[in-house]
Amino acid sequence: MKKRKIEIMDTTLRDGEQTSGVSFSAAEKLTIAQLLLEELHIDRIEIASARVSEGEFQGVKGIMAWANEKNYTHRIEVLTFVDGGLSIDWMLNAGAKVQNLLTKGSLNHLVHQLKKTPEQHFEEIAQTINLARQEGIETNVYLEDWSNGMRNSPEYVFEFLDFLTQQNVKRILLPDTLGVLIPSETATFIAQIIQKYPNTHFDFHAHNDYDLSVANVLEAVKEGIHGLHVTVNGMGERAGNAPLESTVAVINDFLPEIEIGVKESSLYSVSKLVETFTGYRIPANKPIVGDNVFTQTAGIHADGDNKNNLYFNDLLPERFGRQRKYALGKTSGKANIEKNLQELGLQLNPEDLKLVTQRIIELGDKKETVTKEDLPYIISDVLDSHSYQERIVVESYILSHAKGLRPSTTLSLKINGEIIEEHAQGDGQFDAFMNALAKIYKSKNWTLPTLIDYAVRIPPGSSSDALCETIITWVNNGKEFKTRGLDSDQTVAAIIATQKMLNVISEERCKGSVKQRIKIFSLLL
């Protein structure tokens, strides 16, 4: 069976730019236009509103110069107005060849905003269409507030459509301007129009005020609509427009009889570029392009994926140039951690895996984000912590740092069950901590190792700053060794590393030699 082709018109550069706080430069508009047409294979793009600003004019001029070289001229559209030909002149100067003429699709808008009769409005529209044709400009017509027109003044809408279908118009564009339609209404209204005007091309333009834009798009396509208007990331005024990404996925998966030419595998990369240009952040849970939408968090889901992909659906991340991830947190479980270890090429025995799982759960309880890149550091920290008997524990401390005063620390240390407290000042909080510790060790006639290096780092490639690793190099009895601490706070991580050092040298005192500690430096390269 031959598939029915649907045109996709992207209006990110026009309607999407009406997102609060968003404005594209001329160079950004050109880049996005090129990606939409050449990378995503969008059929048509709406790039601007006529007569808005000099910057908008220069942006359109630049895009049209490129489009003429590529033979894309008639795939690029500009919103225009019934203004006695001023928009037409603007288009001619910019080099644009397709106008999307904004007209009134509801009697309410016509009467209260324009204060004109249908006959007056139609006459002015006909003059604008004829002027455009004389200048070699193709016309599509928007029926602004069409959805409310169908609800409250359908006689006017059909009178208008009777008129338009007799004009030199290529497409009629039906917008749910205020995003008020529910799917059943969309289906009914589109079906009525397609049946009455079978030889006219109609586009549907959905807004997302009730989060129903994609559902409405689905119904419009089922009822025979010929074209759809979308934006990258669902950008647009108020709650935005129908999102390109979800629209493409829904049509491809649920309407096999429909053909669209959009290249799925490029959706994510274009989405991220638009996010960068606009500063308009994509919600993490946004379908298709959100950071979390291909991330399994619950351990039971990861376990199910190991057992015949029980939690997969048709939205495979590879379709969109993405990969499935398994989050690390308090609900992860061993299966999630094993999935991440596999990606790193690591393997732990059951006992060590249990210890690492418990540490990740503890971090999750503290609402700290853990990434795959953090995992080797957590493994190192956990296994290193269990390579010696913990005889010395930093029970509590107070770190203070105030302007005009030297940093100070009050420290409570437990040594073989005995609690000892000391207070000291220093050049920094950790220096003050070490000075307080030195006082305690002096009272026991013990000597602390010499600190010869102090390094702080976060996991390479990690997008999270939740964890940092402090690595301290010590010298004790002529032998150099390192301890590391892991925490979201750099100073706390250093204190953890120091507590490990105290227990390492405690074992040396007890056994006469520094115990060989578990290391996995290869994981940290």
FIMAR-421087 format. One record per residue (C-alpha): residue in three letters; z, y, x. Coordinates in steps of 0.02 Angstrom, whole numbers, plus 50000, padded with zeros to 5 digits. Layout:
<sites>
ALAZYX
...
</sites>
This chain:
<sites>
MET500005000050000
LYS499505017050066
LYS501005028450093
ARG501135045450010
LYS501225059450139
ILE502575072750121
GLU502455089250216
ILE504015094750309
MET504205113450327
ASP505595119050445
THR506335136250411
THR507655136750549
LEU506885152350624
ARG506875161650457
ASP508125155050330
GLY509175146650465
GLU509345163250554
GLN510235169850400
THR511745159550456
SER513155172050480
GLY513195178350660
VAL511565169950714
SER510105179450789
PHE508735172050897
SER507905181751038
ALA506005181951046
ALA506045169451190
GLU507215157751095
LYS506105158550941
LEU504585153751043
THR505495139151126
ILE506125132350960
ALA504415134550878
GLN503615124651019
LEU504885110651005
LEU504745109650816
LEU502855107950819
GLU502535098450980
GLU504105088151007
LEU504695084650829
HIS502945084950750
ILE503495096050605
ASP502035099950488
ARG502405118450460
ILE503685131150516
GLU504285147350436
ILE504725159050578
ALA505225176150510
SER505345188850370
ALA504095203050375
ARG504665220850410
VAL506425216050464
SER506485223450640
GLU505485227150796
GLY506275212050880
GLU505685200950737
PHE503935208250752
GLN503855204750938
GLY504505187150911
VAL503145183250783
LYS501825191150894
GLY502335179951040
ILE502345164150935
MET500655168150857
ALA499865171351028
TRP500435153951083
ALA499945146050916
ASN498185153050924
GLU497925144651093
LYS498555128151022
ASN497615129150857
TYR499265129550761
THR498915146150672
HIS498955139450494
ARG500525129250524
ILE501565144950549
GLU502205154950401
VAL503065171650369
LEU504105177150219
THR503325192450137
PHE503675203749990
VAL502785211449841
ASP502765228649923
GLY501045236249897
GLY500305228350053
LEU501595233650183
SER502015215550225
ILE500155211450240
ASP499915225550366
TRP501435219250463
MET500695201650469
LEU498995207850525
ASN499775217450669
ALA500825202250718
GLY499355190250706
ALA500095179350568
LYS498935170550445
VAL500045162250312
GLN501215171950197
ASN502605164650091
LEU502695177949956
LEU504425180649880
THR504375182649691
LYS505615180849548
GLY505815163149480
SER507095167349346
LEU507045179949205
ASN508805185349251
HIS508255190849426
LEU506695199049360
VAL507555209349226
HIS509135214349318
GLN508505216149497
LEU506705222149479
LYS506925229149302
LYS505135224049260
THR504255213949128
PRO503415197349172
GLU501715205549146
GLN502105219549270
HIS502755207149400
PHE501255195649381
GLU500025209949399
GLU500835215749562
ILE500855197949629
ALA498995195849589
GLN498605211849683
THR499595205749835
ILE498735188649834
ASN497005196749821
LEU497395208849963
ALA497975194450072
ARG496385184650035
GLN495315199650082
GLU496225200550250
GLY496025181950283
ILE497855177950248
GLU498325161950157
THR499645163150020
ASN501085151949967
VAL502265158649833
TYR504165157149825
LEU504975157349652
GLU506675164449700
ASP508115157649593
TRP506925144749518
SER508335132349484
ASN509275144649374
GLY507625149349296
MET507365131349243
ARG509125130649173
ASN509155147249080
SER507375153549057
PRO506165138849068
GLU504895147648957
TYR504745161449087
VAL504585148849229
PHE503165139549145
GLU502305155849097
PHE502425160749280
LEU501745143949338
ASP500315145049214
PHE499865161549296
LEU500085155849476
THR499055140049458
GLN497575151349414
GLN497785161849572
ASN497155159249749
VAL498785150849802
LYS498905135649916
ARG500705130449881
ILE502075135049758
LEU503825134349832
LEU505285129849718
PRO506965135249791
ASP508695130749731
THR509165147849797
LEU511025146849756
GLY511225128249787
VAL511755124749608
LEU510715109549561
ILE511405092049538
PRO510235077349574
SER509885073049392
GLU509325090949357
THR508235091149512
ALA507385075149456
THR507095081749279
PHE506435098849330
ILE505285092349468
ALA504595078649355
GLN504195091249218
ILE503255102549337
ILE502295088849430
GLN501735081249264
LYS501145097849194
TYR500255103749352
PRO499615087849437
ASN498335096849545
THR499525109749621
HIS500515107549783
PHE502385110549758
ASP503745111849892
PHE505615109949859
HIS506835121249952
ALA508645114949939
HIS510265123849981
ASN511895114850012
ASP513265124449921
TYR513925108749835
ASP513475097149980
LEU512075089949872
SER510545096149965
VAL510005079250035
ALA510345070449869
ASN509275083549782
VAL507905081449912
LEU507915062649880
GLU507675065249693
ALA506305078249719
VAL505325066149829
LYS505525051949703
GLU504795063149567
GLY503245067549667
ILE503615083549764
HIS502315087049899
GLY503345096350028
LEU505145099350082
HIS505995113950168
VAL507355110050296
THR508285117750442
VAL508935110550606
ASN510795106550588
GLY510725112350406
MET510845130550460
GLY510645144150330
GLU511535156750222
ARG513225151750149
ALA513345132650159
GLY511605131450233
ASN509995122350190
ALA509515104150180
PRO509735097450358
LEU508165091250445
GLU509065076550527
SER509815068850370
THR508255072250266
VAL507165062850390
ALA508375048050403
VAL508595046550214
ILE506725046750178
ASN506345034250316
ASP507695022150261
PHE507665023450071
LEU505895028350026
PRO504745016250118
GLU503265021950013
ILE503385039550088
GLU502645044850254
ILE503315059150360
GLY502765062950535
VAL504405068950611
LYS504875060750776
GLU506635053850749
SER507025050850933
SER506925069550971
LEU508055075550829
TYR509655075350931
SER508985084451084
VAL508215098350978
SER509825099350876
LYS510865101951034
LEU509675115251099
VAL509785124950936
GLU511665123350944
THR511625130851119
PHE510495145351071
THR511485149950916
GLY513275145950966
TYR513375138250792
ARG514365122550830
ILE513875106050752
PRO515375098050663
ALA515895082050753
ASN515705071950593
LYS513985078850545
PRO512795064350506
ILE511495059750638
VAL511895073650764
GLY513815075450761
ASP514765069850916
ASN515775056750822
VAL514515048950703
PHE514085034450817
THR515855032150882
GLN516925017550823
THR518775021850830
ALA519655007350746
GLY519884992150856
ILE519424980550712
HIS517694988650706
ALA517394985750891
ASP517964967850869
GLY516744965950724
ASP515334973050829
ASN515694959650958
LYS515524946750819
ASN513734948550756
ASN513724967750740
LEU514744967150580
TYR514974986150573
PHE513184991450610
ASN512034999150479
ASP510235005050482
LEU510735021450565
LEU510635014250739
PRO510995027850868
GLU509515022750975
ARG508355029050837
PHE508935046650875
GLY509045045551064
ARG510915041951060
GLN512135027951105
ARG513565019651012
LYS515285023651083
TYR517005016051062
ALA518395028951055
LEU519995026951153
GLY521585031551059
LYS523055024750964
THR521965014650843
SER520795007950977
GLY521474990651011
LYS520904979251151
ALA519144977351082
ASN518744995951102
ILE519434996051278
GLU518454980451325
LYS516854988851260
ASN517175003751374
LEU517614992651520
GLN515964983451498
GLU515024999851511
LEU515955003751672
GLY515654986251741
LEU517514982451747
GLN518564967651693
LEU520454965751676
ASN521514950351652
PRO522394948951483
GLU524074955151547
ASP523344970651631
LEU522264974051479
LYS523824973651371
LEU524694986351485
VAL523184998051484
THR523024996651294
GLN524845001551273
ARG524615016851385
ILE523105022751286
ILE524075020651123
GLU525475031251197
LEU524235044851243
GLY523495043951067
ASP525205046350991
LYS525325062451092
LYS523655067951013
GLU522825067851183
THR520965064151193
VAL520475049651304
THR518685047251363
LYS517775032951446
GLU517785043051607
ASP519695043851598
LEU519855024951590
PRO519825020851777
TYR521175033751806
ILE522255026351670
ILE522005008951741
SER522485014951915
ASP524015023951849
VAL524615009251742
LEU524344995651871
ASP525055006152010
SER526615009451904
HIS526914990651886
SER526704986452069
TYR528524990252109
GLN530234989452029
GLU530735006151954
ARG532465009452028
ILE532315028452027
VAL531875038151870
VAL531635056851842
GLU532705057851685
SER532395076051641
TYR531965092851715
ILE531775111151672
LEU530375120851756
SER530465139751744
HIS529235153051800
ALA529525171351756
LYS528765187451820
GLY529825195251957
LEU530865179451982
ARG530615164552097
PRO530125148452009
SER531585136551987
THR531925118651933
THR533445109751866
LEU533245091051897
SER534165075751832
LEU533805059951933
LYS534395042251895
ILE534635031452050
ASN535115013452014
GLY535985019151855
GLU536845034251932
ILE536385051551864
ILE536315065851990
GLU535845083851947
GLU535285098152060
HIS534515115352045
ALA533365124152168
GLN532085137952186
GLY530395137352271
ASP528715145652296
GLY528045136852142
GLN528685125252006
PHE528285109352101
ASP528975116552263
ALA530585120552170
PHE530605102752102
MET530415095652277
ASN531815106852343
ALA532995100652206
LEU532495082852248
ALA532815085852433
LYS534595091552391
ILE534925075252297
TYR534235064652439
LYS535235074252568
SER536815070452469
LYS536375051852487
ASN535935053752671
TRP534165048552632
THR532575056452698
LEU531065060852595
PRO529305057452660
THR528235071952716
LEU526955078352592
ILE525325080852687
ASP524025082552548
TYR524025087152363
ALA522445085452258
VAL522105087852072
ARG520555081951981
ILE519895077251810
PRO518755062251784
PRO516985066351844
GLY515835068751696
SER517285069651574
SER517065081951432
SER518915081751399
ASP520265091251492
ALA521645080951409
LEU522025071251568
CYS522095076551749
GLU522575066251900
THR523685072652039
ILE523535062952202
ILE524855065952336
THR524735059352513
TRP526385055752601
VAL526925050252774
ASN528465039252790
ASN529015031452955
GLY527315035153028
LYS526395026452884
GLU525255036052768
PHE525125031552584
LYS524595039452420
THR525345040152246
ARG524525046952091
GLY525105053551924
LEU524145055651763
ASP524555068151627
SER523815082451528
ASP524885094451632
GLN524535096051818
THR526355098751870
VAL526975084351762
ALA525655073251841
ALA526305078352013
ILE528095074051961
ILE527495056851901
ALA526645054152069
THR528255059352157
GLN529315047152055
LYS528125033252110
MET528365038552290
LEU530245037752271
ASN530145019852209
VAL528915014752345
ILE530085020652483
SER531565013252388
GLU530744996152404
GLU530454999652588
ARG532305002552609
CYS532694986752511
LYS531394975352589
GLY531054983552756
SER529214986752723
VAL528124996252603
LYS527534984252468
GLN525674982152455
ARG525264991952297
ILE523864988452176
LYS522405000052206
ILE520725001752123
PHE519955015752225
SER518235008352193
LEU518425013152010
LEU518765031152055
LEU517255034452165
</sites>
